[in-house]
């Protein structure tokens, strides 16, 4: 048998023999006291008593053997328990109510940098960092009050003076003397705390970098907004004088007409670019003002159809608008909704194939929302191009073609739709075409 201090108690055959002798002595004394009663018994009664005594003896011997087997099983289980306790990968300590370490396993001793014999009998607070002793005191006090398992993390000090972070899990039990003791599980979490601190430092750096980037972005937005206003004034003068020369007297020569035409074309393109940059700057700065109201989708599409037809005829593209029998009203800004629709239609025409088509489809997508789709028969976009689609100034390689563009229009469309509470997206197949769509809330 293994005791709690790991000493061994042998229940040998000699010990069993001693017990047997003591039992026989007890029986002999009892027999002497009742000898006078035995003299009055008949031989048959004597035989029955003897038989009963023999049966009792056998029963007692069987019970003794069963007790020995049970004792052996208990000894084995206790030995296994102490092996598991000692060799556990986490530290275990039993602490008295006064904070004295009563028991500890090898892992606890290793964690605190002392041998187990030196650890037992010490105050647990000796190994708690001074700055954290009040936390540990409050932790133990709260545990005794609640009487439920409790956990915390604190910094402990090893025997060599170095510190480590330890996670504590504490339970309370009563020992054999009826006194309350605490059993504490100790886990070394120094590495985790170190990684957590690194992560916090990185997050702080990211926050600082984000703040710097936001300030830079705000400065960029303000610069673009300011420059857009500054550039529009002289550009309007250039366009105005170009138009005066074009219609002036005497009439410009054909060569002059070509030159004036190039000036005006470049000027109008530059003005459109400046306007788009100004829109983007206003949106990013949060200064764009929208007037959200119930807008008739039928009327907006009719206006866009008349505005886009000249461009469609120029490119030889057929544009088909739906006939809406149901009057739909959406929550939007009238001017900005028309701007989005014109931009998507213009792109569908410009980047279509020769004699291609554009079809506008309108349908209710979900409860309270309507989806407007612009389907074209262009070259389509691959997955990589779709991922870059809404990036400012990214024309997805179209800058190599003759079609003019800024790479800003789709970004502005996306921001405007989102500001109006909607969503925008694309479905595209290379060689087949693309479907640009946006959804807005319906107004009853």
Secondary structure, DSSP 4 states (H G I P E B T S, - for coil): -B-TTS-B----HHHHHHHHHHHHHHHHHHHHHTHHHHTTS-HHHHHHHHHHHHHHHHHHHHHHHHHHHHHHHHHHHHHHHHHHHHH-SSEEEEE-TTSBEEEE-HHHHHHHTS-HHHHTTSBGGGGB-GGGHHHHHHHHHHHHHH-S-EEEEEEEE-TTS-EEEEEEEEEEEE-TTS-EEEEEEEEE-HHHHHHHHHHHHHHHHHHHHHHHHHHHHHHHHHHHHHHHHHHHHHHHHHHHHHHHHHT-SSPPPHHHHHHHHHHHHHHHHHHHHHHHHHHHHHHHHT------EEEEHHHHHHHHHHHHHHHHHHHT-EEE----SS--EEEE-HHHHHHHHHHHHHHHHHTSPTT-EEEEEEEEEETTEEEEEEEE-S----HHHHHTTTSTT--TTGGGSS----S-HHHHHHHHHHHTT-EEEEEEETTTEEEEEEEEEB--
